[in-house]
Amino acid sequence: MRYRNIKTGAVIDSPCPISGEFWTLYREPATEAQEAPKPVDTVDTVEEARGDDGVVTLSKMTVAALKAFAADCGIDLGGTNKKADIIEVIMASDAVEVE
């Protein structure tokens, strides 16, 4: 178990419980990835990105949704992982109609 001294800030590992007024259990600070919420305007499926007119707005989709969409359309992303690059590959393909 990991403990932090609230007076000195020291952090120690101990196999035994530690008690005392200045010792508390230490939890690792959350990483940025854990804290960052998903942007409000992003969606996880093609159906959610489809407007009333039936047009799919790629920029609203998450990277995972874009990859799934590309796979369903038979588009090879070639190892592309960035959202903007994935959208560019999809738009350049002949598998989808671009408006």
ABEGO torsion letter per residue (X at the ends): XBBBBAAAGBBBBBABBBBEAABBBBBBBBBAAAABBBBAABBABAAAABBAAGBBBAAABBAAAAAAAAAAAGBBAGGBABAAAAAAAAAABAABBBX
